[in-house]
Amino acid sequence: MKKSLIVLMGLCLITLFSAAPSPAQQPKPIELSFAHTIPPVVPLAKVYQEWGKMVEEKSGGRVKINYFWSESLLKASELFRGAQTGQADISYYVVGIDYGLMPMNMITKLAFLGFPSLPVGTEIYNKLYNKFPELRDEFKGVKVLSARMGPAYQLHFTKKEVRVPADLKGMKLISVGGSLAKEMVGMGASPIDVKVGDLYVSLERGLAEGISTHIPILHAFGILKLVPHHTFFKGGAVMGPDMLLFNQKKWQSLPPDVQKIFEELSPWLATELIKADSGYEAMVIGKAKEMGHTIYSPTPEEMKLWVEAAQPIHEKWVKETAAKGLPAKALYDEAKKLIGESQK
C-alpha cells in the first residue's frame, strides 16, 4: 500500500512538472553580412564596429552584424552588384570603383571639380542627390543608408616630385577605382588598373611609378614607404561619395523598429566616419613627414594648369552623359554653383 502511494505521488509530480510552461526561448537574432574592403584594424573599421554594437544594443540583441573585411566576401568592384543581388546584406561602396556603372554619379569623379572639404563636400553631394532623381535612380535595388564624401584623392610617386601636369608625361600610374584615369591619359601618363591587394607588389617592383588614391590607403595597405613624393591639392584631385548600401529586399524584410534604428544612426555614422578619416589622414601625413617625404602643394598658377588639363574631360563627360538622355549639364552647373557658393 505504501509502495503504491509513493508511485502515485511520483506520477503526479511528473505530470505537474510536465504541464508547467517552459521558459520562452529567445528568438534567433537577424544576422546581417557586411562586406568591406579595408582591414579590421584601421580607424574606419573601428567606427563601423562601434556602429554595429550600437545597432545590436538598441535592437535588444535582435540584430547581429557579421563583418567581412579585406575583400573576403566581395571584391571592391563587386560591392554594388553584391549588395544589389543579396550576396551581401550590407556593403561599403565607393562611387566610381566600377567605372561606368553610374554615369550621373560619376560627376563626383571629375578631377579638380572643387569640393573644398569632406563635411562641405558631403553637404553638397546630398543636396544634389535630393534634387536630381537621376542620381537616386542609379541605386535601384539597394537602400542607401548613408552617403558621405570619402577622403580626397591625392597623387603619390615612387621616384620624383610632380608639380605640374607635364611632369606626368610617360609615367605609369595606378588609378585606384578609375580615379583620374582619363585625365592621366590627357596629361601624357599611362593609367594602370590594379586590384587593391596588388598595390604593394606593383609599386615595389616598379610596375607603376605612382598612384592616385586617398592618404589612408597608403597606411592601411603598407605602401606609404614606397611613395616618398606626394602632390597634395586643396580639396584633393578628386573627392567622391562613399555609401553604405543595404540590399533592398533584406531592408524591406526588417521590422519597422529595426529600420528606424539604422536610419537614426546614419547621421552619427557619417559624422564619425569623416572624423575618423580626417584623423587618419593627419596621422599618415605626420608619418610621411617623419620619414622625410616631400609633400608639394601647387601654387595658384600651377593649379590653373591642372584645372585646364582636366577641363576637356569635364566637357566630354557632360556631352557623353547628356547623349544618354540624362540632365548632365544641369547637374554639372548646379554642382559648380554650390561649390562656388561654399567658397565665398
C-alpha positions as CSV (number, residue, x, y, z in Angstrom):
1,M,0.0,0.0,0.0
2,K,2.8,2.4,1.0
3,K,4.7,1.5,-2.2
4,S,1.7,2.2,-4.4
5,L,1.2,5.5,-2.7
6,I,4.8,6.5,-3.4
7,V,4.5,5.6,-7.1
8,L,1.2,7.5,-7.4
9,M,2.8,10.6,-5.8
10,G,5.7,10.3,-8.2
11,L,3.4,10.2,-11.2
12,C,1.6,13.2,-10.0
13,L,4.8,15.2,-9.7
14,I,5.9,14.2,-13.2
15,T,2.6,15.3,-14.6
16,L,2.7,18.6,-12.7
17,F,6.2,19.5,-13.9
18,S,5.5,18.3,-17.5
19,A,2.4,20.6,-17.6
20,A,4.4,23.6,-16.4
21,P,5.2,26.0,-19.2
22,S,8.9,26.1,-20.2
23,P,10.6,29.5,-20.3
24,A,10.2,31.3,-23.7
25,Q,13.1,30.6,-26.0
26,Q,15.0,33.7,-27.1
27,P,14.4,34.1,-30.9
28,K,17.4,33.9,-33.1
29,P,18.9,37.3,-34.0
30,I,18.7,38.7,-37.5
31,E,22.2,38.1,-38.9
32,L,23.4,40.6,-41.5
33,S,26.5,40.2,-43.6
34,F,28.6,43.4,-44.1
35,A,31.2,43.4,-46.9
36,H,34.1,45.9,-46.8
37,T,37.5,46.3,-48.5
38,I,39.6,47.6,-45.6
39,P,41.4,45.6,-42.9
40,P,39.7,45.4,-39.5
41,V,42.4,47.3,-37.6
42,V,42.2,50.8,-39.3
43,P,40.2,53.6,-37.7
44,L,37.4,53.4,-40.2
45,A,36.8,49.8,-39.3
46,K,36.6,50.7,-35.6
47,V,33.8,53.2,-36.4
48,Y,31.8,50.5,-38.2
49,Q,32.4,48.1,-35.4
50,E,31.1,50.6,-32.9
51,W,28.1,51.3,-35.1
52,G,27.4,47.6,-35.2
53,K,27.5,47.4,-31.4
54,M,25.0,50.3,-31.2
55,V,22.6,48.6,-33.6
56,E,22.8,45.3,-31.6
57,E,22.3,47.1,-28.3
58,K,19.4,49.3,-29.5
59,S,17.7,46.3,-31.0
60,G,17.9,44.4,-27.7
61,G,20.1,41.8,-29.3
62,R,17.7,41.1,-32.2
63,V,20.3,42.2,-34.8
64,K,23.8,40.9,-35.3
65,I,26.2,42.2,-37.9
66,N,28.8,39.8,-39.3
67,Y,31.8,41.7,-40.8
68,F,33.7,40.5,-43.9
69,W,36.8,42.7,-44.1
70,S,39.6,43.0,-46.6
71,E,37.5,41.9,-49.6
72,S,36.9,38.5,-48.0
73,L,33.3,38.4,-49.3
74,L,33.3,40.7,-52.2
75,K,36.0,42.5,-54.2
76,A,35.9,46.3,-54.4
77,S,34.4,46.3,-57.9
78,E,31.7,43.8,-56.8
79,L,30.4,45.7,-53.8
80,F,27.4,47.4,-55.6
81,R,26.2,44.4,-57.5
82,G,26.9,42.3,-54.4
83,A,24.5,44.4,-52.3
84,Q,22.0,44.6,-55.2
85,T,21.8,40.9,-55.7
86,G,22.0,39.9,-52.0
87,Q,25.5,38.4,-51.9
88,A,26.0,40.8,-49.0
89,D,23.2,42.3,-46.9
90,I,25.2,45.5,-46.4
91,S,28.2,46.8,-48.3
92,Y,30.6,49.7,-48.2
93,Y,30.6,51.2,-51.7
94,V,32.8,53.8,-53.3
95,V,31.1,55.5,-56.2
96,G,33.2,55.0,-59.3
97,I,35.0,51.9,-58.2
98,D,33.2,50.1,-61.0
99,Y,33.8,52.8,-63.6
100,G,30.8,53.5,-65.9
101,L,28.1,51.8,-63.8
102,M,26.7,55.1,-62.6
103,P,27.1,57.8,-65.3
104,M,25.3,60.6,-63.4
105,N,27.1,59.9,-60.1
106,M,30.4,59.9,-62.0
107,I,30.3,63.7,-61.9
108,T,32.0,63.4,-58.4
109,K,34.9,61.7,-60.1
110,L,35.8,64.6,-62.4
111,A,39.2,65.9,-61.4
112,F,39.5,69.3,-59.8
113,L,35.8,69.9,-59.6
114,G,36.5,71.9,-56.5
115,F,34.9,70.3,-53.4
116,P,36.6,72.1,-50.6
117,S,36.4,69.6,-47.7
118,L,34.8,66.4,-46.5
119,P,31.9,68.0,-44.5
120,V,31.1,70.6,-47.1
121,G,31.5,68.1,-50.0
122,T,29.1,65.8,-48.2
123,E,26.6,68.6,-47.8
124,I,26.8,69.5,-51.5
125,Y,26.5,65.9,-52.7
126,N,23.4,65.3,-50.5
127,K,21.8,68.4,-52.0
128,L,22.5,67.2,-55.5
129,Y,21.3,63.7,-54.6
130,N,18.0,65.1,-53.2
131,K,17.5,67.5,-56.2
132,F,18.2,65.1,-59.1
133,P,16.1,61.9,-59.2
134,E,18.5,60.6,-61.9
135,L,21.2,60.3,-59.2
136,R,19.0,58.3,-57.0
137,D,17.8,56.1,-59.8
138,E,21.3,54.7,-60.2
139,F,20.9,53.0,-56.8
140,K,17.9,50.8,-57.8
141,G,17.9,47.5,-55.9
142,V,19.6,48.9,-52.8
143,K,18.7,51.2,-49.9
144,V,21.3,54.0,-49.5
145,L,21.6,54.1,-45.7
146,S,24.4,56.6,-45.5
147,A,26.2,58.8,-48.0
148,R,29.2,61.0,-47.2
149,M,32.3,62.2,-49.0
150,G,35.3,59.9,-48.7
151,P,38.9,61.1,-48.3
152,A,40.2,63.2,-51.1
153,Y,42.4,61.5,-53.7
154,Q,45.9,62.9,-54.0
155,L,48.9,61.9,-56.1
156,H,51.9,59.8,-54.7
157,F,55.1,58.9,-56.5
158,T,58.0,56.5,-56.1
159,K,60.8,58.4,-57.8
160,K,60.2,62.1,-58.3
161,E,58.3,65.1,-57.3
162,V,55.4,66.3,-59.5
163,R,54.4,69.9,-59.7
164,V,52.6,70.4,-63.0
165,P,50.7,68.1,-65.4
166,A,53.7,68.0,-67.8
167,D,55.7,66.2,-65.1
168,L,53.4,63.2,-65.5
169,K,54.4,62.6,-69.1
170,G,55.5,59.0,-69.8
171,M,54.7,57.8,-66.2
172,K,52.8,54.6,-65.4
173,L,50.4,55.4,-62.6
174,I,47.9,53.2,-60.7
175,S,44.4,54.6,-61.0
176,V,42.5,53.3,-57.9
177,G,38.9,52.8,-58.8
178,G,39.5,54.5,-62.2
179,S,40.2,57.8,-60.4
180,L,41.9,60.3,-62.8
181,A,42.4,57.6,-65.4
182,K,41.1,59.7,-68.3
183,E,42.8,62.8,-67.0
184,M,46.1,60.8,-66.8
185,V,45.9,59.9,-70.5
186,G,45.3,63.6,-71.4
187,M,48.4,64.6,-69.4
188,G,50.6,62.0,-71.1
189,A,50.6,59.3,-68.4
190,S,49.5,55.7,-68.6
191,P,46.9,54.7,-66.1
192,I,47.1,51.1,-64.7
193,D,44.2,49.3,-63.1
194,V,45.4,47.3,-60.1
195,K,43.4,45.4,-57.5
196,V,43.7,46.7,-54.0
197,G,45.5,43.6,-52.9
198,D,48.2,44.0,-55.6
199,L,49.1,47.7,-54.8
200,Y,52.2,46.9,-52.8
201,V,53.7,44.5,-55.3
202,S,53.0,46.8,-58.3
203,L,54.8,49.7,-56.6
204,E,57.6,47.7,-55.1
205,R,58.5,46.0,-58.3
206,G,58.4,49.2,-60.4
207,L,55.4,48.1,-62.4
208,A,54.0,51.5,-61.5
209,E,55.7,54.8,-60.7
210,G,52.9,56.4,-58.7
211,I,49.3,56.1,-57.5
212,S,46.2,58.2,-57.4
213,T,44.4,57.4,-54.1
214,H,43.5,58.8,-50.8
215,I,46.0,59.1,-48.0
216,P,44.6,56.5,-45.6
217,I,45.1,53.7,-48.2
218,L,48.9,54.4,-48.1
219,H,49.0,53.3,-44.5
220,A,46.2,50.7,-44.5
221,F,47.9,48.6,-47.2
222,G,51.5,49.3,-46.2
223,I,52.6,51.3,-49.3
224,L,53.5,54.6,-47.6
225,K,57.2,53.8,-47.6
226,L,57.1,53.1,-51.3
227,V,55.9,56.5,-52.4
228,P,58.1,59.2,-50.8
229,H,56.9,62.0,-53.1
230,H,53.4,63.5,-52.7
231,T,51.4,66.1,-54.5
232,F,48.6,67.5,-52.4
233,F,45.8,69.6,-53.8
234,K,43.4,71.7,-51.7
235,G,40.3,69.6,-51.5
236,G,42.1,66.8,-53.4
237,A,42.4,66.0,-57.0
238,V,39.2,64.0,-56.7
239,M,36.6,63.7,-53.9
240,G,33.7,61.3,-54.2
241,P,31.0,59.8,-52.1
242,D,31.3,56.6,-50.1
243,M,28.0,54.8,-49.5
244,L,26.6,52.3,-47.0
245,L,24.3,50.1,-49.1
246,F,21.6,47.7,-47.9
247,N,20.1,45.0,-50.1
248,Q,16.6,46.3,-50.8
249,K,14.7,43.0,-50.2
250,K,16.6,42.4,-46.9
251,W,15.9,46.0,-45.8
252,Q,12.2,45.6,-46.5
253,S,12.2,42.3,-44.5
254,L,13.4,44.1,-41.3
255,P,10.8,45.1,-38.7
256,P,9.9,48.8,-38.8
257,D,11.5,49.5,-35.4
258,V,14.8,47.9,-36.6
259,Q,14.8,50.0,-39.8
260,K,14.2,53.1,-37.6
261,I,17.3,52.2,-35.5
262,F,19.5,52.0,-38.7
263,E,18.1,55.3,-40.0
264,E,18.5,57.2,-36.7
265,L,22.2,56.1,-36.5
266,S,23.0,57.1,-40.1
267,P,23.9,60.8,-39.3
268,W,26.1,59.7,-36.4
269,L,27.8,57.2,-38.7
270,A,28.5,59.7,-41.4
271,T,29.9,62.2,-39.0
272,E,32.1,59.7,-37.2
273,L,33.5,58.3,-40.4
274,I,34.5,61.8,-41.6
275,K,36.2,62.4,-38.2
276,A,38.0,59.1,-38.4
277,D,39.2,59.7,-41.9
278,S,40.4,63.2,-41.1
279,G,42.3,62.0,-38.0
280,Y,43.7,59.1,-40.0
281,E,44.9,61.4,-42.8
282,A,46.6,63.7,-40.3
283,M,48.4,60.7,-38.7
284,V,49.6,59.3,-42.0
285,I,50.8,62.8,-43.2
286,G,52.7,63.0,-39.9
287,K,54.4,59.7,-40.5
288,A,55.3,60.7,-44.0
289,K,57.0,63.9,-42.7
290,E,58.9,61.8,-40.1
291,M,60.1,59.6,-42.9
292,G,61.5,62.6,-44.8
293,H,58.9,62.5,-47.6
294,T,58.5,65.5,-49.9
295,I,55.0,67.0,-49.8
296,Y,54.3,69.5,-52.5
297,S,51.2,71.8,-52.9
298,P,50.9,73.5,-56.3
299,T,50.9,77.3,-56.4
300,P,47.8,79.1,-57.7
301,E,49.4,79.5,-61.1
302,E,50.3,75.8,-61.2
303,M,46.7,74.9,-60.1
304,K,45.4,76.7,-63.1
305,L,47.4,74.3,-65.3
306,W,45.9,71.2,-63.5
307,V,42.3,72.6,-63.8
308,E,42.8,73.4,-67.5
309,A,44.2,70.0,-68.2
310,A,41.2,68.4,-66.7
311,Q,38.6,70.6,-68.4
312,P,38.3,68.6,-71.6
313,I,37.3,65.5,-69.5
314,H,34.6,67.6,-67.8
315,E,33.2,68.7,-71.2
316,K,33.4,65.1,-72.5
317,W,31.5,63.8,-69.5
318,V,28.7,66.3,-70.0
319,K,28.4,65.5,-73.7
320,E,28.5,61.7,-73.3
321,T,26.2,61.6,-70.3
322,A,23.7,64.0,-72.0
323,A,23.7,61.7,-75.0
324,K,22.2,59.0,-72.8
325,G,19.2,61.3,-72.2
326,L,20.4,62.4,-68.7
327,P,20.5,66.0,-67.4
328,A,24.2,66.2,-67.2
329,K,24.6,69.9,-68.0
330,A,22.0,70.8,-65.3
331,L,23.7,68.6,-62.8
332,Y,27.2,70.0,-63.7
333,D,26.0,73.6,-63.5
334,E,24.3,73.0,-60.1
335,A,27.4,71.3,-58.7
336,K,29.6,74.2,-59.8
337,K,27.2,76.7,-58.4
338,L,27.0,75.0,-55.0
339,I,30.8,74.6,-54.9
340,G,31.3,78.3,-55.8
341,E,28.9,79.4,-53.0
342,S,30.7,77.2,-50.5
343,Q,34.0,79.0,-51.2
344,K,32.6,82.5,-50.6
